[in-house]
Amino acid sequence: MADVERENKYDIIVVGAGPGGLTAGIWCAERGLKVLILEGGAVGGLPITLFPEKLVLNYPGFSTGIIAKEIVKDWLKKSEESMVEIKKERVVDLTPDKIVKTTETEYKGRILIIATGNRPRELGVPGESNFNTMDRGVYYYITDPEIFRGKKVLVVGGGDTAVDATLDLCEVAEELTLIHRRDEFMALPKNVENVMRKREITVLLNTELEMIKGDDEIEGVVLKKNIEDNRFDLDVDKIVLAVGMTPNNEIFEKLGLKTDNKGLIITDTSQRTSLDGIYAVGDISSTSGGFELLIVAVAQGAVAACHAFLELM
């Protein structure tokens, strides 16, 4: 392997510019370390891709909440002030000796911090792949509710993302149906109560999506009542599949990191992984405890940065 050029050598390389990655980068740079953050997608992570206009109410310090994209804007401003270098390059490989290869070049770090996060999970039902690209009718999150104006919309899921999406759409959709495969929602109780109160929302529990029908455009779906094993058709134009997340773990599959049965990187309380000098933070880390919250990712980024700094001293 050829030597990495001097200008491509860093104390800290962070893979992923979401909440955890940006925080780790800022904290390391504030301690005088040379930091590079690499991001192949949207800088800001899920707050930018999934809910940029959402009012975040559970992030401490903002008594009336703050719009997600405004938090990211502040992180980026602080990153610039702290001399964090952010490059829009997709990482394709990592090595145990901390070489990071991108589609453009390669870099050498003394410490790596993996913050690749996760992405919306595909449901895998027949017809899904025919309509989940190019605005053809199947979506995994909502960035612009206007796309759904005047449409018959089906939302699938039982967590906060599904319930929030339903509430976002109730003022624009012509018809709105929310289904969940279990008999109880897992979202915040007050938001579930809001959904159940609204007459314009049809809620179907113990109900699953079995098939999406249509050729050039969505014509409807087949639903199943899973207790009675009863199937029925529903006319819909657009579908939101908010059925959970899957880890972005492809780039480190060959690295030899220990992962759990969900594909998350196993980390200790210092955010260290099973390989020396490699940390993991945010939704890709097993120590998130299943809580995919901004505050959790930010806290882990700070913890990893502190221990990385001590390791290099």
N, C-alpha and C positions, 0 to 999 in steps of 0.2 A: 504494500500500500504506500503510495507516494506521500511525502511529508505535506502536511497542510501548511499553506502559506501563513506567514507570521500574522498578517492582518486578519486572518480567519481563526485565530486562537482566542479563546475567551475563558474567564474564570468560571462563569456560569452560562450554560445554554439551557433555555427553557423551551420545551416543545409544546406549543399551544398557548394562545393569547386570550384565554377565558379569564374569569375572575381569579381562580387560583394561580394561574400562570402569570398574569399581570402583577398580582400582589407579590408573588415570590420574586419576580424581576425587580420591582420597585424596592423592596426591602433589601435585596442583595446590593443593588446599585447605591442605595443610601449608605451602605457600609463600605463604599469605595471599591467594590468589585466590578470588573468589566463584564457586562451582561448582554447577551443576545437572546431575543425571543423570536422564534420562528412560527409562523402561522400560515397554513395553506388555505384556510377559509376566511371567515369574517373575523376581524380583530374585535375582540369583545366576547366571543363565544356565543353561548345560547341566549344570553340577554339581548343580543343583537339579531340573531337569526330567528329565534322563536317568539320573543315578546318585547320588541323594542319600544312599543308605545304603552306597555303595561305599567300601571301604577304599582310599584313594589311597596308593600306595607309592612314587611317583616325584616327590613334592613335597618338596624339600629342607627339612631342619630337623626332620623327624619320623622318627626312626629306625625305629619300628615301624609307620609309616603313620598316616594320619588320615582319619576319615570325611568324605566330601565336604561334607556339610551343615555340619559343624563348621568347615571352612575358611571357608565363606560366612558363617557366624555371626560369626566373627572379623572378616572384611572389613566387615560391616555395623556392628559395634560400633565399629571404627576410623573408618568413614565418619561415624558420628554424632559421635564425639569430635572429628573434624576439621571439623565444621560443613558437611559435604557435604549438599546438599539433594537428596533422591531423590523423584521423583514418578512414580506409576504412571499414565502417560499414553502412549498409542500415537502415535508420530510418523507423520505422513502425508505430509510434504513438507519438503524442505530447499532453501534458495536460496543462490546464490553469495555474497550479502551477509550470510549467516549468520543468516537468519531460520529458525527451526524451528517448523513448524506441527504441532500435535497435534490429536486429536479434541476437545480441550477449549478450547484457546486457542493463542497463539503467543508465542515467546520470541526474544530477540535476544542473540547471543553475539559476543564478540570473536574467540574461537577455537572451532571445532567439532572434536570427536573422535568419529569414527564407530566404534562397537564393537558392531555389530549381529550379529556372529557368523554361525552357520549353523544348519541344522536337518536332521533326518534326511531322506534322499532317498527318494522313492517309487520303487518298481521299475517301475511302469507295466504290470504284467501284467493280462490279463483277470481280472475278479473282484475285484481288489484294492480298488477304490473302493467296492465293495458292503459291505466289512467293516472298513474302517480308521477308523471313527468309532464313538463310543458303546459302546465295549467289545464290539464285535461279533465280534472274533476275530483281526484283523490289527493288530499293534503294531510300533512302530519302536524301542522301548526298553522296559526293564523297570523299573518303580518298585515293584511289589508282586508278588513271586514267587507269592504265594498264589493269585493269579488263575489260575495254570497248574496248580494241584494236581490230580492225578488225571487230567490231560488228555494227549492225544496231541499233542505239540508239534513243529513244524518250525521250525528256525532257519536263516536264509539269510544267508550272508556269510562272508568269510574274514579279516577284520581283528580287532582287539582287542575291538571291541564285540560282534561275533558270538560269539567264543570265550568272552568273559566272561559273556555272557548264557547260553550253554550250560552253563557251570559253575554259574551261579546256579540253573539250573532242574533240574539232575540229581538233586537230592534231593526234588523235588516232583512232577515230571512222571511220568505212568504210562509213556509211551514218548517218547523224545527222539531226534530226527534232526537232524544238522547237515549242510548241503550247501554246497559252494563250487564256483564255476564253473571254478576253476583246479586245478592239480595240487598246489599248495602253499599253506599258510596264510601270511598276512602278520602274524599276531599274535606276541606274545612267545613265544619257543620253549618256555619252561617251562610256559606255559599250554596251548600246543598239545599238549605231552607229557601234561599232566594229562587233557586231553580224550581223547586216543588210548588212554590207559590204562584209562579207565572203561568197563566192559562195558555199562553201561546206556545209553551213547550210541552211536548208529549214525552213522558218518561216511561221507559220500558225496562224493568229489572229482570234478572234471570233470562236475558235475551242476548243472543250472539249473532254476529254477521257471518253468514256462510258463503255468500257469493255476490259478486258485483256483475250486473248484467249490462250489456250494451256492445255496440260495434264501434261506430265513430264517436259516440258520446254515451255517457251513462244514462241508462234507461230505467234502472231500478235496482233493487237488491233483494236477496232472499235472507230472511231472518229466521232464527230458530228459538222458540221458547224451550230452554234446556231442561226444565222440570217435566213438562208434558211431552217433550220431544216432538213439538208441533212446529211445522214450517209454514211461513206465509210470505207473500211479496209486499214490498213497500216501494212506492214511486218516489225517487229522489233524483236530484240533479247534481248535487255535490256532496262529498263525504269528507269528514275530518276523522282520521284515525289517531286518537290520542291514547295509545295502548302501552305506553311505557317507553323505556330507552334501552339502547344497546351500546356497550362500550366501544370506543374507537381504539381498538387494540391491535390492529393489523400490523402496524409498523414495528412493534416490539415482539411479535410472535417468535422470531428466531433469536431473540436476545437472551432467552433463558431465564427471564424473570418469573418468579413464582406468582401464580394467579389463583383466584378462587374459582368456584364452579360457575360463577357468573362472568368470568373473564376479566375481573377487576384485579389490579395489581395489589398484592398483599404488602402492606406497609406496617411499620411499627409506630409507636406514639411520636417518634421524631420524623415521621414520613419517609424513613429509609426503606428501600426495597431490599430484596435478597442479594443484590449486587452492590459491591462497594462503590460509593460515590454517585449512586443513582437514587434519586428521590421521586416520589409520585404524589400529586396533590389533586384535590377536587374530585369530580365524579368518577374519575378513573381509578381512584384509590379505594381499597376495601375498607379503610377506616372512616369513610364518610357515614357508615352506619345506615345506609339506605336513605339518608336525608339529603336530597339534591337541592340544597339551599345555597344562595350566594354567600351567606355568612359563614357556612361551613367551609366552602372552597377558599374563601379569603383567609380564614383562620389557619387552614392547613398550609396555604402559601406562605404565611408569616412564620409558622413553625419550621417549615422546611428551609426557609431563607436563613433563619437564625442558626440552625444546626449546620447548614452548608458553610456559612461564614466561619463558624468555630472549627469546622473540619479543615478549612484552608489556612487557618492561622497557625 
